[in-house]
Amino acid sequence: MIIQYQFPPALMTREIAAYYISGSLRDVDELRAMGEITPVGNQKRVKFRKDDLDAYIAALPEKHSRR
């Protein structure tokens, strides 16, 4: 029996960051412009910290459904 674990990387490209937050590339760009997430790396290929993305996700308001 082989058990596989998959963990999100500590640093994510813009594309992976968008997928991780269930958003779009534009969402990532807007979060970056607002200072919600800080890019790391060089000018050629920036990445985003998982911790910053997790903080953004945790701060999202919960959606309440009416029953």
CNS distance restraints for C-alpha pairs under 8 A (distance, minus, plus):
assign (resid   8 and name CA) (resid  50 and name CA) 7.75 0.50 0.50
assign (resid   9 and name CA) (resid  50 and name CA) 7.06 0.50 0.50
assign (resid  10 and name CA) (resid  49 and name CA) 5.88 0.50 0.50
assign (resid  10 and name CA) (resid  50 and name CA) 5.08 0.50 0.50
assign (resid  10 and name CA) (resid  51 and name CA) 7.58 0.50 0.50
assign (resid  11 and name CA) (resid  47 and name CA) 5.75 0.50 0.50
assign (resid  11 and name CA) (resid  48 and name CA) 5.34 0.50 0.50
assign (resid  11 and name CA) (resid  49 and name CA) 4.73 0.50 0.50
assign (resid  11 and name CA) (resid  50 and name CA) 5.86 0.50 0.50
assign (resid  12 and name CA) (resid  16 and name CA) 5.63 0.50 0.50
assign (resid  12 and name CA) (resid  17 and name CA) 5.51 0.50 0.50
assign (resid  12 and name CA) (resid  47 and name CA) 5.09 0.50 0.50
assign (resid  12 and name CA) (resid  48 and name CA) 5.11 0.50 0.50
assign (resid  12 and name CA) (resid  49 and name CA) 6.47 0.50 0.50
assign (resid  12 and name CA) (resid  50 and name CA) 6.94 0.50 0.50
assign (resid  13 and name CA) (resid  17 and name CA) 5.94 0.50 0.50
assign (resid  13 and name CA) (resid  45 and name CA) 7.84 0.50 0.50
assign (resid  13 and name CA) (resid  46 and name CA) 6.71 0.50 0.50
assign (resid  13 and name CA) (resid  47 and name CA) 4.62 0.50 0.50
assign (resid  13 and name CA) (resid  48 and name CA) 6.35 0.50 0.50
assign (resid  14 and name CA) (resid  18 and name CA) 6.19 0.50 0.50
assign (resid  14 and name CA) (resid  25 and name CA) 6.73 0.50 0.50
assign (resid  14 and name CA) (resid  28 and name CA) 6.83 0.50 0.50
assign (resid  14 and name CA) (resid  46 and name CA) 7.56 0.50 0.50
assign (resid  14 and name CA) (resid  47 and name CA) 6.37 0.50 0.50
assign (resid  14 and name CA) (resid  48 and name CA) 7.05 0.50 0.50
assign (resid  15 and name CA) (resid  19 and name CA) 6.45 0.50 0.50
assign (resid  15 and name CA) (resid  25 and name CA) 6.41 0.50 0.50
assign (resid  16 and name CA) (resid  20 and name CA) 5.98 0.50 0.50
assign (resid  17 and name CA) (resid  21 and name CA) 6.30 0.50 0.50
assign (resid  17 and name CA) (resid  28 and name CA) 7.09 0.50 0.50
assign (resid  17 and name CA) (resid  48 and name CA) 6.88 0.50 0.50
assign (resid  17 and name CA) (resid  53 and name CA) 7.42 0.50 0.50
assign (resid  18 and name CA) (resid  22 and name CA) 6.08 0.50 0.50
assign (resid  18 and name CA) (resid  23 and name CA) 4.91 0.50 0.50
assign (resid  18 and name CA) (resid  24 and name CA) 5.08 0.50 0.50
assign (resid  18 and name CA) (resid  25 and name CA) 5.52 0.50 0.50
assign (resid  18 and name CA) (resid  27 and name CA) 7.08 0.50 0.50
assign (resid  18 and name CA) (resid  28 and name CA) 5.94 0.50 0.50
assign (resid  19 and name CA) (resid  23 and name CA) 5.99 0.50 0.50
assign (resid  19 and name CA) (resid  24 and name CA) 7.14 0.50 0.50
assign (resid  20 and name CA) (resid  53 and name CA) 7.97 0.50 0.50
assign (resid  21 and name CA) (resid  53 and name CA) 6.97 0.50 0.50
assign (resid  21 and name CA) (resid  57 and name CA) 6.77 0.50 0.50
assign (resid  23 and name CA) (resid  27 and name CA) 5.94 0.50 0.50
assign (resid  23 and name CA) (resid  28 and name CA) 7.50 0.50 0.50
assign (resid  24 and name CA) (resid  28 and name CA) 6.61 0.50 0.50
assign (resid  25 and name CA) (resid  29 and name CA) 6.27 0.50 0.50
assign (resid  26 and name CA) (resid  30 and name CA) 6.10 0.50 0.50
assign (resid  27 and name CA) (resid  31 and name CA) 6.15 0.50 0.50
assign (resid  28 and name CA) (resid  32 and name CA) 6.14 0.50 0.50
assign (resid  29 and name CA) (resid  33 and name CA) 6.17 0.50 0.50
assign (resid  30 and name CA) (resid  34 and name CA) 6.13 0.50 0.50
assign (resid  31 and name CA) (resid  35 and name CA) 6.18 0.50 0.50
assign (resid  31 and name CA) (resid  36 and name CA) 5.05 0.50 0.50
assign (resid  31 and name CA) (resid  37 and name CA) 5.85 0.50 0.50
assign (resid  32 and name CA) (resid  36 and name CA) 5.92 0.50 0.50
assign (resid  32 and name CA) (resid  37 and name CA) 5.12 0.50 0.50
assign (resid  32 and name CA) (resid  38 and name CA) 6.13 0.50 0.50
assign (resid  32 and name CA) (resid  39 and name CA) 7.32 0.50 0.50
assign (resid  36 and name CA) (resid  52 and name CA) 7.40 0.50 0.50
assign (resid  36 and name CA) (resid  56 and name CA) 7.07 0.50 0.50
assign (resid  37 and name CA) (resid  48 and name CA) 7.02 0.50 0.50
assign (resid  37 and name CA) (resid  49 and name CA) 7.71 0.50 0.50
assign (resid  37 and name CA) (resid  52 and name CA) 5.47 0.50 0.50
assign (resid  37 and name CA) (resid  53 and name CA) 6.78 0.50 0.50
assign (resid  37 and name CA) (resid  56 and name CA) 7.93 0.50 0.50
assign (resid  38 and name CA) (resid  48 and name CA) 6.47 0.50 0.50
assign (resid  38 and name CA) (resid  49 and name CA) 7.51 0.50 0.50
assign (resid  38 and name CA) (resid  52 and name CA) 7.41 0.50 0.50
assign (resid  39 and name CA) (resid  46 and name CA) 5.82 0.50 0.50
assign (resid  39 and name CA) (resid  47 and name CA) 5.50 0.50 0.50
assign (resid  39 and name CA) (resid  48 and name CA) 4.96 0.50 0.50
assign (resid  39 and name CA) (resid  49 and name CA) 7.39 0.50 0.50
assign (resid  40 and name CA) (resid  46 and name CA) 5.56 0.50 0.50
assign (resid  40 and name CA) (resid  47 and name CA) 5.34 0.50 0.50
assign (resid  40 and name CA) (resid  48 and name CA) 6.10 0.50 0.50
assign (resid  40 and name CA) (resid  49 and name CA) 7.55 0.50 0.50
assign (resid  41 and name CA) (resid  45 and name CA) 6.51 0.50 0.50
assign (resid  41 and name CA) (resid  46 and name CA) 4.87 0.50 0.50
assign (resid  41 and name CA) (resid  47 and name CA) 6.21 0.50 0.50
assign (resid  42 and name CA) (resid  46 and name CA) 5.84 0.50 0.50
assign (resid  48 and name CA) (resid  52 and name CA) 7.39 0.50 0.50
assign (resid  48 and name CA) (resid  53 and name CA) 7.62 0.50 0.50
assign (resid  49 and name CA) (resid  53 and name CA) 6.55 0.50 0.50
assign (resid  50 and name CA) (resid  54 and name CA) 6.00 0.50 0.50
assign (resid  51 and name CA) (resid  55 and name CA) 6.17 0.50 0.50
assign (resid  52 and name CA) (resid  56 and name CA) 6.35 0.50 0.50
assign (resid  53 and name CA) (resid  57 and name CA) 6.26 0.50 0.50
assign (resid  54 and name CA) (resid  58 and name CA) 6.06 0.50 0.50
assign (resid  55 and name CA) (resid  59 and name CA) 6.23 0.50 0.50
assign (resid  56 and name CA) (resid  60 and name CA) 6.63 0.50 0.50
